[in-house]
Amino acid sequence: MVEFPKSLPPKKLLKLLKAEKNPHTALALFYSASRDPSYAHSSAVFHHILRRLVDPKLIGHVGRVVELIRTQKCECPEDVPLTVIKAYAKSSMPDQALDVFQRMDKIFGCKPQIRSYNSLLNAFTESNQWGRAESYFAYLLTQGLSPNLQTYNILIKISCKKQQFEKAKMLLNWMWDNGLKPNVFSYGTLINALAKSGNLEDASEMFDEMPERGVDPDVTCYNILIHELFRKGDFEKANEIWERLLEASTVYPNAVTYNVMINGLCKCRKFNESLEIWNRMRKNERGHDLFTFSSLIHGLCEAKNVDGAEKVYKDMVESGVSPDVVTYNAMLNGFCRVGKIRECFELWEVMGKSGCRNVVSYNILLKGLFENGKIEEATSIWEHMLEKGRVPDSTTYGVLIHGLCKNGYLNKALCILKEAENRGGDLDMFAYSSMINGLCRQGRLDEASIAVDQIGKRGYKLNSHICNSLVDGFIRASKLEAAISFFQEMSNKGCSPTVVSYNILINGLCKAERFSDAYVFVKEMLGKGWEPDVITYSLLMDGLCQGEKIDMALNLWQQVLDKGLKPDVTMYNIIIHGLCSAGNVENALQFYIRMRQYDCIPNLVTHNTLMEGFFKARDCNKASGIWTCILKYGLQPDIISYNITFKGLCSCGRLSDAIRFLDDALNHGILPTAITWNILVRAVLSNGAMMYSFLF
C-alpha cells in the first residue's frame, strides 16, 4: 500500500502523479491522500487523475472521483467535467454522462458551455442512440448556444452511422454556405464511412473535393482510401492514391500507410511491389512492427518465395520484434508449401519453446506433411497433439482424414472417423467427403453407401461433391444401374444433381456405348433448366467417337457452334482423334488449322494425335510437317511424340530416320521406355538388320 506523507501539498502530489507511469499505482497514491479527511485535492489533481481513468478498464473509479469532488466542494473549470463525460462516452455509458452534465453546477461549480454539450451529444452518438442524439441537438438549439464546427462534425458522424450519406453531404454544404469551414475531420468521417460501406467512388469524390475547397487531407484519409481500395482488389486506384501521397507537400506516409500498402499489395499478389515498399520503409527509417513483418511474410509465402519470407523473418528476430503465432503459422505454411520439411520441424521446435502453437499450427503442419508424403511424421504430430490435450477442430479432422485417404491409408482414416464420431468430435462435411471419395476410389461402395446414410443420421445435409463421388464410384465399378438409381434418388436425399453430376453419368453411359440413355439425361438436364456445358458435349463426342459414330459426333459439334459455345482444346482434340481414327486425316487437319483462327491454341496432344493419324495413313511427309510445327510453336516433344514417330517411320521402312530420332531424344534428356525398345527392336528384326551394337 502506498503511504502518503501528511505534509505533501497538492502541487507536489500532482508532480508525483505525473511521474508515475503505472495508472494503478498513481490511483493508489491518489486514494492514499484522499483517506485524510482534512486533505483537499486541487482541481488540477482531480483533472489529472480523471484523464488517467479514460481507459474503459478503469471507468469504475470515475464515479468515486466525481463523488470526492462533490464532497470536497472543489470548484473546477469546465475541462474537468468534460473529461468525465468523455470517459463515460468512450465506455458507452451515456446515462452516466447525462447525469454528470445535468449536475455540473452542483458538483463542479461550473455551467456547461458548448464543449460540454458537444461531448454529451457525442456520448449518445458513440452509443448508437441516434434518435436521442438528434433530440438532444434540438434541445441544444433552445439553450441560446451557437453550434460550432465540432457540433456539426458530430452530426455528420450520426448521419454516417445511419448510412444517410446524402444527408451528411448536405450538412457539409450547409457548413460551407454558412461560414463554418469544414475541416479534415469533417471530410475524414464521411470518407471513412463511404469507403467502409463500399461506396468507393463517392469516397474518392469527397477526397478529391478536399483540396479544391482548401482542406488538406491528412494521412488518415489517405490510409482509409488505400486500405479499402485494396480490400476491393483495385490495385491501380490504390497505387494512384499512394503516388498522390508521395507527391503531397503537407503530409507524409506513416507506419500505418506502409503496413496498409504492404498488406494490400500482398493480397493483390503484387509481391515485388510489396518488397519495394518494404525497402522504402527501411530507407526512410520507418520502424517495422509486427503487422508489417507478418503481412510480408504471409504474402511471400503465398507466392512460394519462401527464401524471401525467411529473410524477412530473420530481420524480424534481429530487430527485436517477437513473432506471434500468426507470423509463425505463416512461415510454417510457407515451408510446408515448398517441401522444406527439415525447416518445418526446426521452426516447430522454436514455436513450442515460445509457447506459440495453436490448433491452426497443427493443422498447417499436418497438411504439409501429408502433401509431402510424410505419413509417419504426420501420424506422430497427430498423436502429439492428443497427448498435449489439444482439442482437434473440424479442419484438423478434415486434413487428417483427407491426407490419409489420399495416401492410401483408408482403414486408418476410417478408424479415426469412427473414434471421432464416438467421442463427439467436431467433424464436418470435408472429413466425410474425403472418406467417401476414398472408399469409392477403392471400390468399397457398400461402405461408402453406409457412410452416406450416416451423414444424414448425424444431421448433415448431403452435398453434390459427395453424391458425385458415389455415382462415379458405381460407374468405375461398372455398376451403371446402381449409378443411375442413386443419381435419381439424389433429389430425395436433399441434394439436386448439378451439371457435374450429369456429366459424370453421361460420361459413364457413353463409355458403355449406351448413347440413347445418355441423350435421355441430356434432355432431362435441359428440362430442369441446366444448360449442357463444353464438358458435357465433349463427353458425348468422346463416347460417339469411341463408338465409331463420327457423323453423330460432327453433328453434335455443329450444335455446340449453333449454341454460341466456344470449343476448347479438349473438344478439338476429341474430334481430331475421332477423325484420325476413322481414317479421315485431311478433315482432321482442317480442324487443326481452324483452331488458331478461333483463338484456340493446339497443344502437344493435338499435334501427337494428328501426327499419328498421318503416319497411319502412311503420309510421312505431312507427319514430319506436324513435327516441324511442334518445334515451331515452342512445344517440347515428349516420349509419346517420339514413340509415335519411331512407329510411323519404322512402318514406312525408314529405320535409319527412326534411329536418328532416337539419338535426338537422348540428346534432349528423354529416356526411351519399354514401348520405345519394343518398336525399334521389332523393326530391326523384321528388317533382318543386326543393329544391336548401335542400340545397346
Stockholm file with secondary structure:
# STOCKHOLM 1.0

chainA/1-696         MVEFPKSLPPKKLLKLLKAEKNPHTALALFYSASRDPSYAHSSAVFHHILRRLVDPKLIGHVGRVVELIRTQKCECPEDVPLTVIKAYAKSSMPDQALDVFQRMDKIFGCKPQIRSYNSLLNAFTESNQWGRAESYFAYLLTQGLSPNLQTYNILIKISCKKQQFEKAKMLLNWMWDNGLKPNVFSYGTLINALAKSGNLEDASEMFDEMPERGVDPDVTCYNILIHELFRKGDFEKANEIWERLLEASTVYPNAVTYNVMINGLCKCRKFNESLEIWNRMRKNERGHDLFTFSSLIHGLCEAKNVDGAEKVYKDMVESGVSPDVVTYNAMLNGFCRVGKIRECFELWEVMGKSGCRNVVSYNILLKGLFENGKIEEATSIWEHMLEKGRVPDSTTYGVLIHGLCKNGYLNKALCILKEAENRGGDLDMFAYSSMINGLCRQGRLDEASIAVDQIGKRGYKLNSHICNSLVDGFIRASKLEAAISFFQEMSNKGCSPTVVSYNILINGLCKAERFSDAYVFVKEMLGKGWEPDVITYSLLMDGLCQGEKIDMALNLWQQVLDKGLKPDVTMYNIIIHGLCSAGNVENALQFYIRMRQYDCIPNLVTHNTLMEGFFKARDCNKASGIWTCILKYGLQPDIISYNITFKGLCSCGRLSDAIRFLDDALNHGILPTAITWNILVRAVLSNGAMMYSFLF
#=GR chainA/1-696 SS CCCCCTTCCHHHHHHHHHHCCCHHHHHHHHHHHHTSTTCCCCHHHHHHHHHHTCSGGGGGGHHHHHHHHHHHTCCCCTHHHHHHHHHHHHTTCHHHHHHHHHTHHHHHSCCCCHHHHHHHHHHHHHTTCHHHHHHHHHHHHTTTCCCCHHHHHHHHHHHHHTTCHHHHHHHHHHHHHTTCCCCHHHHHHHHHHHHHTTCHHHHHHHHHHHHHTTCCCCHHHHHHHHHHHHHHTCHHHHHHHHHHHHHCSSCCCCHHHHHHHHHHHHHTTCHHHHHHHHHHHHHTTCCCCHHHHHHHHHHHHHTTCHHHHHHHHHHHHHTTCCCCHHHHHHHHHHHHHTTCHHHHHHHHHHHHHTTCCCHHHHHHHHHHHHHTTCHHHHHHHHHHHHHTTCCCCHHHHHHHHHHHHHTTCHHHHHHHHHHHHHHTCCCCHHHHHHHHHHHHHTTCHHHHHHHHHHHHHTTCCCCHHHHHHHHHHHHHTTCHHHHHHHHHHTGGGTCCCCHHHHHHHHHHHHHTTCHHHHHHHHHHHHHTTCCCCHHHHHHHHHHHHHTTCHHHHHHHHHHHHHTTCCCCHHHHHHHHHHHHHTTCHHHHHHHHHHHHHTTCCCCHHHHHHHHHHHHHTTCHHHHHHHHHHHHHTTCCCCHHHHHHHHHHHHHTTCHHHHHHHHHHHHHTTCCCCHHHHHHHHHHHHHHTCCCHHHHC
#=GC SS_cons         CCCCCTTCCHHHHHHHHHHCCCHHHHHHHHHHHHTSTTCCCCHHHHHHHHHHTCSGGGGGGHHHHHHHHHHHTCCCCTHHHHHHHHHHHHTTCHHHHHHHHHTHHHHHSCCCCHHHHHHHHHHHHHTTCHHHHHHHHHHHHTTTCCCCHHHHHHHHHHHHHTTCHHHHHHHHHHHHHTTCCCCHHHHHHHHHHHHHTTCHHHHHHHHHHHHHTTCCCCHHHHHHHHHHHHHHTCHHHHHHHHHHHHHCSSCCCCHHHHHHHHHHHHHTTCHHHHHHHHHHHHHTTCCCCHHHHHHHHHHHHHTTCHHHHHHHHHHHHHTTCCCCHHHHHHHHHHHHHTTCHHHHHHHHHHHHHTTCCCHHHHHHHHHHHHHTTCHHHHHHHHHHHHHTTCCCCHHHHHHHHHHHHHTTCHHHHHHHHHHHHHHTCCCCHHHHHHHHHHHHHTTCHHHHHHHHHHHHHTTCCCCHHHHHHHHHHHHHTTCHHHHHHHHHHTGGGTCCCCHHHHHHHHHHHHHTTCHHHHHHHHHHHHHTTCCCCHHHHHHHHHHHHHTTCHHHHHHHHHHHHHTTCCCCHHHHHHHHHHHHHTTCHHHHHHHHHHHHHTTCCCCHHHHHHHHHHHHHTTCHHHHHHHHHHHHHTTCCCCHHHHHHHHHHHHHTTCHHHHHHHHHHHHHTTCCCCHHHHHHHHHHHHHHTCCCHHHHC
//
